[in-house]
Structure formats: C-alpha cells, structure tokens
Amino acid sequence: MSLLSVNLGAASRTEYSEIGMTGIDKRPVSAAVEVRAPGPKGVGGSGLVGDRVCDLRHHGGDDQAVYAYAREDLDTWSVELGRPLPCGVFGENLTTVGIDITAALIGERWRVGEHVVLEVTNPRIPCRTFAGWLGEQGWVRTFTDRAVPGAYLRVVEAGMIQSGDPVTVMGRPDHDVTVGLVFRALTTEPGLLPRLLVADTLADEVRQRARRRLPVELPAELPAELPADLDDASG
C-alpha cells in the first residue's frame, strides 16, 4: 500500500460553484508536501500546504483535511467513461495504490511515510462543481449509484509526505461502519443512518445527520449542454 501521487490544486474559475472559484484541478507534485491540521470547517482549508480550497463553507477543515482516492477505482471509471483519468482528476490530494478505500472503517488510522498519521472520517459527496469539472452528464447520480466515493481524512500527526511513501494501516476500530456504508446511508439508503452512531470518530456534521436521520440532498444535475472546455477534465 502506497501513495502513487500527492496532488495539489490552485484556484480556478468555474460557473458551477456559488462563489465562482474552485480548487478541484489538482495535479501531482514530485516534491515533499507538508501536511498539518488546517483548523475548523469554515476557517481552515486543505491539510496540505500549497493546496487551495476555495469554498470553505462546504470543503476543507479538520474533518475534510485530506481527500484520498484509489488508483484502482480511477482505472475502473476510466474504462466506463472511455477516457484517461490522470491522478488528481477527482480532486483528490492522495492517489493511493493497494488500498480498498471504500472498505476503510471510520476511525481507521493510516501512517503515511515516516511521520504523518491520518484518520478516516467520512466519504466524499458529489457536488455540481465535481460534475462540471468532469463534464459528464448525469454524473451526480452515476457517482452516487456506484458508491465508490473515496475518503476524507483528518490529520492526527503532522509531517511531510511525498509520492511513493508507504501507507500502513495502524489500527481498525471495533465496529463495521465503513466509508461505503456511510456514503450509502447519507445518499441512497437513509435507513442505515442509525448504524453510523457506533463510530465515535464520525465527522460532526455526519453524526448530526445520523442522529436526526437526515440524508444529504444531492445537487441538481447539470444542464444538457456543457461548455466545450469542460469536455476533457484531464486538460
């Protein structure tokens, strides 16, 4: 298990975000990157120094400090969508190899490299910015139905990471609440929401939804005509 790439993004304009800017265009970097807790949601951005999070209302903060997605899952999507999907194209900070992220338990801890420790917190929920960036009609529903969302992680121990670093699962909590289960509970199977409460390290926002049995409201799909410059997200 290792990091295939570490990906950072700069701010760019988008018509699909309420604030008109996004940091979803993340590209692999070869140098080591500092990872640290960014601060609470609404104030803190990315957990990776040099990575931009634009909409602090919905992204970033300690519970969403780092986003990881598996290269194996990107490869599956690449076949389905019929185009190459480079590392970072889903807006992930870490593209991993050898990790079944959907099956990771909430609260599971990963040691990355020599010093950094990350803790799995919750899955990614698709948004209009994500759909607009990929330029795929019906992407919100397609991504939701597949239920392979990747995982957000909080920073437990700070340090430096870089591509090629090994990833070691340090420990798994004594419950069965996986990233995939949380995603399904929040989106397509709200009857599962009470099961999430046994996971003590759930992100606060997810815990509140589980207590209230309140699933997320998925955004509306994109209009039928997409701008031509969004047809190829790899550019």
C-alpha atoms as a printed R data frame, in Angstrom:
    type eleno elety resid chain resno       x      y       z
1   ATOM     1    CA   MET     A     1   0.000  0.000   0.000
2   ATOM     2    CA   SER     A     2   1.452  3.340  -1.011
3   ATOM     3    CA   LEU     A     3   0.890  6.816  -2.426
4   ATOM     4    CA   LEU     A     4   1.050  6.804  -6.193
5   ATOM     5    CA   SER     A     5   0.864 10.586  -6.187
6   ATOM     6    CA   VAL     A     6   0.362 13.621  -3.975
7   ATOM     7    CA   ASN     A     7  -1.782 16.231  -5.722
8   ATOM     8    CA   LEU     A     8  -2.153 19.975  -5.150
9   ATOM     9    CA   GLY     A     9  -4.601 22.421  -6.717
10  ATOM    10    CA   ALA     A    10  -4.644 26.139  -7.455
11  ATOM    11    CA   ALA     A    11  -7.760 28.290  -7.628
12  ATOM    12    CA   SER     A    12  -9.510 28.478 -10.989
13  ATOM    13    CA   ARG     A    13 -12.786 29.927 -12.204
14  ATOM    14    CA   THR     A    14 -15.923 27.816 -12.536
15  ATOM    15    CA   GLU     A    15 -19.562 28.562 -13.235
16  ATOM    16    CA   TYR     A    16 -20.659 25.573 -11.157
17  ATOM    17    CA   SER     A    17 -19.728 26.899  -7.716
18  ATOM    18    CA   GLU     A    18 -21.723 29.590  -5.941
19  ATOM    19    CA   ILE     A    19 -18.525 31.517  -5.282
20  ATOM    20    CA   GLY     A    20 -17.264 31.141  -8.859
21  ATOM    21    CA   MET     A    21 -13.938 29.564  -7.892
22  ATOM    22    CA   THR     A    22 -12.698 26.029  -7.270
23  ATOM    23    CA   GLY     A    23  -9.524 24.190  -6.319
24  ATOM    24    CA   ILE     A    24 -10.644 20.855  -7.798
25  ATOM    25    CA   ASP     A    25  -7.996 20.884 -10.548
26  ATOM    26    CA   LYS     A    26  -5.279 19.050  -8.618
27  ATOM    27    CA   ARG     A    27  -2.013 17.942 -10.219
28  ATOM    28    CA   PRO     A    28   0.715 15.568  -8.996
29  ATOM    29    CA   VAL     A    29   3.821 17.124  -7.486
30  ATOM    30    CA   SER     A    30   7.208 15.468  -7.073
31  ATOM    31    CA   ALA     A    31   8.461 17.381  -4.036
32  ATOM    32    CA   ALA     A    32   7.610 16.527  -0.432
33  ATOM    33    CA   VAL     A    33   4.495 18.295   0.891
34  ATOM    34    CA   GLU     A    34   3.786 19.394   4.452
35  ATOM    35    CA   VAL     A    35   0.592 18.005   5.987
36  ATOM    36    CA   ARG     A    36  -0.992 19.587   9.061
37  ATOM    37    CA   ALA     A    37  -4.425 20.130  10.610
38  ATOM    38    CA   PRO     A    38  -5.937 23.169   8.842
39  ATOM    39    CA   GLY     A    39  -8.413 24.253  11.523
40  ATOM    40    CA   PRO     A    40 -12.206 24.020  11.838
41  ATOM    41    CA   LYS     A    41 -14.518 23.969   8.846
42  ATOM    42    CA   GLY     A    42 -15.394 27.417   7.619
43  ATOM    43    CA   VAL     A    43 -11.965 28.694   8.617
44  ATOM    44    CA   GLY     A    44  -9.421 26.041   7.693
45  ATOM    45    CA   GLY     A    45  -8.832 24.902   4.134
46  ATOM    46    CA   SER     A    46  -6.714 21.987   2.965
47  ATOM    47    CA   GLY     A    47  -4.487 19.901   5.176
48  ATOM    48    CA   LEU     A    48  -1.754 20.049   2.535
49  ATOM    49    CA   VAL     A    49   0.384 23.182   2.390
50  ATOM    50    CA   GLY     A    50   0.172 24.664  -1.091
51  ATOM    51    CA   ASP     A    51  -3.243 23.165  -1.884
52  ATOM    52    CA   ARG     A    52  -6.153 25.536  -2.387
53  ATOM    53    CA   VAL     A    53  -9.694 25.070  -1.070
54  ATOM    54    CA   CYS     A    54 -11.955 27.875  -2.283
55  ATOM    55    CA   ASP     A    55 -15.432 27.242  -0.841
56  ATOM    56    CA   LEU     A    56 -14.751 26.935   2.878
57  ATOM    57    CA   ARG     A    57 -18.449 26.539   3.659
58  ATOM    58    CA   HIS     A    58 -18.574 23.090   2.104
59  ATOM    59    CA   HIS     A    59 -14.973 21.926   1.812
60  ATOM    60    CA   GLY     A    60 -11.832 21.752   3.902
61  ATOM    61    CA   GLY     A    61 -11.409 21.972   7.642
62  ATOM    62    CA   ASP     A    62 -10.111 19.387  10.078
63  ATOM    63    CA   ASP     A    63 -12.647 16.663   9.205
64  ATOM    64    CA   GLN     A    64 -12.002 17.079   5.469
65  ATOM    65    CA   ALA     A    65  -8.334 17.947   5.618
66  ATOM    66    CA   VAL     A    66  -7.176 15.348   3.085
67  ATOM    67    CA   TYR     A    67  -9.099 13.566   0.324
68  ATOM    68    CA   ALA     A    68  -7.889 10.155  -0.874
69  ATOM    69    CA   TYR     A    69  -8.997  8.150  -3.903
70  ATOM    70    CA   ALA     A    70  -7.735  4.794  -5.130
71  ATOM    71    CA   ARG     A    71  -5.967  4.494  -8.475
72  ATOM    72    CA   GLU     A    72  -7.724  1.169  -8.969
73  ATOM    73    CA   ASP     A    73 -11.103  2.912  -8.770
74  ATOM    74    CA   LEU     A    74  -9.964  5.657 -11.143
75  ATOM    75    CA   ASP     A    75  -8.952  2.957 -13.619
76  ATOM    76    CA   THR     A    76 -12.422  1.409 -13.424
77  ATOM    77    CA   TRP     A    77 -14.012  4.802 -14.076
78  ATOM    78    CA   SER     A    78 -11.616  5.394 -16.954
79  ATOM    79    CA   VAL     A    79 -12.875  2.272 -18.710
80  ATOM    80    CA   GLU     A    80 -16.512  3.208 -18.107
81  ATOM    81    CA   LEU     A    81 -16.110  6.813 -19.248
82  ATOM    82    CA   GLY     A    82 -13.883  5.901 -22.182
83  ATOM    83    CA   ARG     A    83 -11.091  8.369 -21.456
84  ATOM    84    CA   PRO     A    84  -7.926  8.597 -19.399
85  ATOM    85    CA   LEU     A    85  -8.268  9.877 -15.847
86  ATOM    86    CA   PRO     A    86  -4.963 11.202 -14.506
87  ATOM    87    CA   CYS     A    87  -4.110 11.199 -10.826
88  ATOM    88    CA   GLY     A    88  -5.779 14.131  -9.100
89  ATOM    89    CA   VAL     A    89  -8.627 14.478 -11.612
90  ATOM    90    CA   PHE     A    90 -11.274 13.699  -8.963
91  ATOM    91    CA   GLY     A    91  -9.818 16.484  -6.835
92  ATOM    92    CA   GLU     A    92  -8.071 14.002  -4.577
93  ATOM    93    CA   ASN     A    93  -4.965 15.000  -2.629
94  ATOM    94    CA   LEU     A    94  -3.729 11.424  -2.372
95  ATOM    95    CA   THR     A    95  -3.991  8.850  -5.145
96  ATOM    96    CA   THR     A    96  -3.367  5.507  -3.487
97  ATOM    97    CA   VAL     A    97  -2.396  2.028  -4.646
98  ATOM    98    CA   GLY     A    98  -3.342 -1.184  -2.863
99  ATOM    99    CA   ILE     A    99  -5.954  0.276  -0.507
100 ATOM   100    CA   ASP     A   100  -9.664 -0.568  -0.640
101 ATOM   101    CA   ILE     A   101 -10.782  2.870   0.461
102 ATOM   102    CA   THR     A   102 -14.496  2.096   0.249
103 ATOM   103    CA   ALA     A   103 -13.986 -0.675   2.819
104 ATOM   104    CA   ALA     A   104 -11.926  1.511   5.176
105 ATOM   105    CA   LEU     A   105 -13.511  1.920   8.611
106 ATOM   106    CA   ILE     A   106 -14.403  5.295  10.058
107 ATOM   107    CA   GLY     A   107 -11.682  5.991  12.610
108 ATOM   108    CA   GLU     A   108  -9.145  3.749  10.898
109 ATOM   109    CA   ARG     A   109  -5.673  5.292  11.086
110 ATOM   110    CA   TRP     A   110  -3.032  5.309   8.378
111 ATOM   111    CA   ARG     A   111   0.632  6.033   8.789
112 ATOM   112    CA   VAL     A   112   1.899  7.696   5.637
113 ATOM   113    CA   GLY     A   113   5.645  7.797   5.233
114 ATOM   114    CA   GLU     A   114   7.642  8.092   8.445
115 ATOM   115    CA   HIS     A   115   5.720 10.665  10.452
116 ATOM   116    CA   VAL     A   116   2.232 11.521   9.187
117 ATOM   117    CA   VAL     A   117  -0.823  9.828  10.723
118 ATOM   118    CA   LEU     A   118  -4.250 10.304   9.127
119 ATOM   119    CA   GLU     A   119  -7.665  9.173  10.348
120 ATOM   120    CA   VAL     A   120 -10.591  8.227   8.092
121 ATOM   121    CA   THR     A   121 -13.592 10.481   8.795
122 ATOM   122    CA   ASN     A   122 -16.258 10.316   6.073
123 ATOM   123    CA   PRO     A   123 -16.897  9.857   2.344
124 ATOM   124    CA   ARG     A   124 -16.986 12.484  -0.350
125 ATOM   125    CA   ILE     A   125 -20.460 13.570  -1.523
126 ATOM   126    CA   PRO     A   126 -20.650 14.625  -5.207
127 ATOM   127    CA   CYS     A   127 -21.374 18.275  -5.990
128 ATOM   128    CA   ARG     A   128 -22.109 20.336  -9.092
129 ATOM   129    CA   THR     A   129 -18.537 21.588  -9.244
130 ATOM   130    CA   PHE     A   130 -17.314 17.981  -9.465
131 ATOM   131    CA   ALA     A   131 -19.831 17.210 -12.218
132 ATOM   132    CA   GLY     A   132 -18.979 20.365 -14.136
133 ATOM   133    CA   TRP     A   133 -15.274 19.699 -13.872
134 ATOM   134    CA   LEU     A   134 -15.621 16.194 -15.322
135 ATOM   135    CA   GLY     A   135 -18.139 17.300 -17.927
136 ATOM   136    CA   GLU     A   136 -20.216 14.124 -17.605
137 ATOM   137    CA   GLN     A   137 -23.987 14.268 -17.982
138 ATOM   138    CA   GLY     A   138 -25.771 12.644 -15.046
139 ATOM   139    CA   TRP     A   139 -22.518 12.429 -13.098
140 ATOM   140    CA   VAL     A   140 -24.018 13.115  -9.661
141 ATOM   141    CA   ARG     A   141 -26.376 10.144  -9.998
142 ATOM   142    CA   THR     A   142 -23.779  7.919 -11.671
143 ATOM   143    CA   PHE     A   143 -21.210  8.569  -8.944
144 ATOM   144    CA   THR     A   144 -23.833  8.102  -6.232
145 ATOM   145    CA   ASP     A   145 -25.146  4.832  -7.628
146 ATOM   146    CA   ARG     A   146 -21.644  3.369  -7.902
147 ATOM   147    CA   ALA     A   147 -20.946  4.261  -4.230
148 ATOM   148    CA   VAL     A   148 -17.146  4.333  -4.543
149 ATOM   149    CA   PRO     A   149 -16.665  7.801  -3.066
150 ATOM   150    CA   GLY     A   150 -13.124  7.952  -1.732
151 ATOM   151    CA   ALA     A   151 -12.461  9.129   1.808
152 ATOM   152    CA   TYR     A   152 -11.735 12.291   3.709
153 ATOM   153    CA   LEU     A   153  -9.162 12.084   6.476
154 ATOM   154    CA   ARG     A   154  -8.196 14.259   9.425
155 ATOM   155    CA   VAL     A   155  -4.577 14.904  10.391
156 ATOM   156    CA   VAL     A   156  -3.612 13.242  13.670
157 ATOM   157    CA   GLU     A   157   0.146 13.705  13.377
158 ATOM   158    CA   ALA     A   158   1.661 16.293  11.048
159 ATOM   159    CA   GLY     A   159   4.722 15.935   8.864
160 ATOM   160    CA   MET     A   160   5.952 15.600   5.297
161 ATOM   161    CA   ILE     A   161   4.705 13.183   2.638
162 ATOM   162    CA   GLN     A   162   5.551 12.543  -0.994
163 ATOM   163    CA   SER     A   163   4.685 10.213  -3.835
164 ATOM   164    CA   GLY     A   164   5.958  6.684  -3.272
165 ATOM   165    CA   ASP     A   165   5.544  6.828   0.500
166 ATOM   166    CA   PRO     A   166   4.257  3.600   2.042
167 ATOM   167    CA   VAL     A   167   0.847  3.596   3.698
168 ATOM   168    CA   THR     A   168   0.339  1.359   6.727
169 ATOM   169    CA   VAL     A   169  -2.978  0.748   8.457
170 ATOM   170    CA   MET     A   170  -2.078  1.237  12.120
171 ATOM   171    CA   GLY     A   171  -5.352  0.026  13.577
172 ATOM   172    CA   ARG     A   172  -9.015 -0.540  12.834
173 ATOM   173    CA   PRO     A   173 -11.795  0.287  15.329
174 ATOM   174    CA   ASP     A   174 -14.168 -2.324  16.676
175 ATOM   175    CA   HIS     A   175 -17.228 -1.540  14.538
176 ATOM   176    CA   ASP     A   176 -18.404 -2.184  10.971
177 ATOM   177    CA   VAL     A   177 -19.013  1.380   9.779
178 ATOM   178    CA   THR     A   178 -17.124  1.680   6.522
179 ATOM   179    CA   VAL     A   179 -16.722  4.603   4.144
180 ATOM   180    CA   GLY     A   180 -19.074  2.829   1.752
181 ATOM   181    CA   LEU     A   181 -21.727  2.288   4.424
182 ATOM   182    CA   VAL     A   182 -21.672  5.955   5.444
183 ATOM   183    CA   PHE     A   183 -21.969  7.034   1.825
184 ATOM   184    CA   ARG     A   184 -24.976  4.808   1.176
185 ATOM   185    CA   ALA     A   185 -26.624  5.911   4.428
186 ATOM   186    CA   LEU     A   186 -26.239  9.582   3.529
187 ATOM   187    CA   THR     A   187 -27.456  9.182  -0.054
188 ATOM   188    CA   THR     A   188 -29.475  6.173  -1.221
189 ATOM   189    CA   GLU     A   189 -30.191  4.130   1.937
190 ATOM   190    CA   PRO     A   190 -31.138  6.535   4.771
191 ATOM   191    CA   GLY     A   191 -32.452  3.626   6.823
192 ATOM   192    CA   LEU     A   192 -28.802  2.866   7.566
193 ATOM   193    CA   LEU     A   193 -28.197  6.209   9.294
194 ATOM   194    CA   PRO     A   194 -28.717  4.976  12.899
195 ATOM   195    CA   ARG     A   195 -25.993  2.357  12.371
196 ATOM   196    CA   LEU     A   196 -23.420  5.105  11.917
197 ATOM   197    CA   LEU     A   197 -23.613  6.298  15.524
198 ATOM   198    CA   VAL     A   198 -21.415  3.481  16.840
199 ATOM   199    CA   ALA     A   199 -18.454  5.141  15.100
200 ATOM   200    CA   ASP     A   200 -17.120  7.571  17.703
201 ATOM   201    CA   THR     A   201 -14.878  9.440  15.263
202 ATOM   202    CA   LEU     A   202 -17.512 10.349  12.687
203 ATOM   203    CA   ALA     A   203 -17.278 13.899  11.404
204 ATOM   204    CA   ASP     A   204 -19.589 16.120  13.479
205 ATOM   205    CA   GLU     A   205 -21.752 17.012  10.505
206 ATOM   206    CA   VAL     A   206 -22.305 13.353   9.641
207 ATOM   207    CA   ARG     A   207 -23.061 12.465  13.271
208 ATOM   208    CA   GLN     A   208 -25.727 15.150  13.427
209 ATOM   209    CA   ARG     A   209 -27.352 13.803  10.269
210 ATOM   210    CA   ALA     A   210 -27.268 10.257  11.642
211 ATOM   211    CA   ARG     A   211 -28.942 11.355  14.878
212 ATOM   212    CA   ARG     A   212 -31.646 13.253  13.002
213 ATOM   213    CA   ARG     A   213 -31.919 10.539  10.320
214 ATOM   214    CA   LEU     A   214 -31.408 13.247   7.744
215 ATOM   215    CA   PRO     A   215 -29.773 12.203   4.443
216 ATOM   216    CA   VAL     A   216 -27.997 14.729   2.253
217 ATOM   217    CA   GLU     A   217 -29.839 16.446  -0.557
218 ATOM   218    CA   LEU     A   218 -27.951 15.759  -3.751
219 ATOM   219    CA   PRO     A   219 -27.494 18.705  -6.123
220 ATOM   220    CA   ALA     A   220 -29.409 19.006  -9.366
221 ATOM   221    CA   GLU     A   221 -27.758 17.553 -12.444
222 ATOM   222    CA   LEU     A   222 -26.034 19.797 -14.953
223 ATOM   223    CA   PRO     A   223 -27.888 21.240 -17.937
224 ATOM   224    CA   ALA     A   224 -27.927 19.222 -21.143
225 ATOM   225    CA   GLU     A   225 -25.389 21.487 -22.833
226 ATOM   226    CA   LEU     A   226 -21.982 21.669 -21.173
227 ATOM   227    CA   PRO     A   227 -19.295 24.208 -22.084
228 ATOM   228    CA   ALA     A   228 -16.889 22.785 -24.631
229 ATOM   229    CA   ASP     A   229 -13.861 23.453 -22.446
230 ATOM   230    CA   LEU     A   230 -15.159 21.002 -19.835
231 ATOM   231    CA   ASP     A   231 -15.340 18.066 -22.216
232 ATOM   232    CA   ASP     A   232 -11.854 16.907 -21.202
233 ATOM   233    CA   ALA     A   233 -11.144 17.275 -17.485
234 ATOM   234    CA   SER     A   234  -7.626 15.946 -17.954
235 ATOM   235    CA   GLY     A   235  -6.546 19.228 -19.544
